[in-house]
Amino acid sequence: MLDFPAVRVGFVTQLLWPRYGPLWMRLARDAGAEVRVAEVDGVREALADRRVAAVSALAFRLAAAQAVALGDVDILLVPDLLAGAGDASASGRLARGAGADPWIADFPDALRTAIAGLPPLVAVPASLGPGIEGAVVTALHNLLHDAHAVRRIWARRRAEARDPRPRPPRWTLVPGERRTVGLLGQPWLVGDGLAERATDEGDHVVAQHRLDRAQLLGEAARLEGVLAPTDAEVLGAARLFDRRGGVERVRFLADRDAGADAWLADRLRALLRKPLEVRYLQDVLGDDDPVDSLLVTPVD
């Protein structure tokens, strides 16, 4: 598709990748770009960089390490975690929670500010909701400078631009399980791997990432204040768990070094009627290597 040596497009895959990343990777390949993701060894080496080490929250430190490891690409594609909440963020209405954390509120800008010398960053929405067509067309046009090719690629992929639907959870206990626990956490933390590690013997865990995101946002809309979408997912899941008769307690998986998580823990304590347990990511991981435990590396 490109009439010059292939542009090398690197992808930061650590943050909400399953929601948006596979489509963007296919689009880049359709445009003739050479797709790159960070190698594990490169991430390990980048974690020793003092600029990366200064990033407090673990998930974002890994994302920054991926960016450093991809320093030789021509373009670095990174997620805008709060895409769609821009007006509220700009007006200061998201001054608490995720809105107060620059790494969540504007990940591309925080990355650019913290680590000089990165390749040019292209920020894309970390979901495939409304407005995705405009973002795709703009990005492809900047890459190809060919409106006809852009239209052809988007026509081929438009049907794939849908939010992935999670596999529904099982709510009922089976023999050997004593209680149902609702597991909450920032959506870049809660996934199958950490959900399993945060499960105690006899627990049946229903994890937030198995719930319908639109339903969670609808639940959170009933709360006071303007919430960042990622905070709304956590608080919406908390409301849902609080009403489910079979859920005995709620467990919140938090990063001890993330201020937004501390704010969410306070909101959860005020919101929930059921017992709340805050379990820290650092304790769940113990002495295990976070690269082995947390690094998101997509497989073709």
Secondary structure, DSSP 8 states (H G I E B T S, - for coil): --SSS--EEEE--TTTHHHHHHHHHHHHHHTT-EEEE--HHHHHHHTTSHHHHT--SHHHHHHHHHHHHTTTSSEEEEEETTTT-HHHHHTTTT-SGGGG-HHHHTHHHHHHHHSTT---EEEEESS-STTHHHHHHHHHHHHH--HHHHHHHHHHHGGG-S---------S--TT--EEEEEEE-TTT-SHHHHHHT--TTEEEEEGGGS-HHHHHHHHTTSSS---HHHHHHHHHHHHHHH-TTEEEEEEEE-TT-HHHHHHHHHHHHH-SS-EEEEEHHHHHTTS-HHHHH------
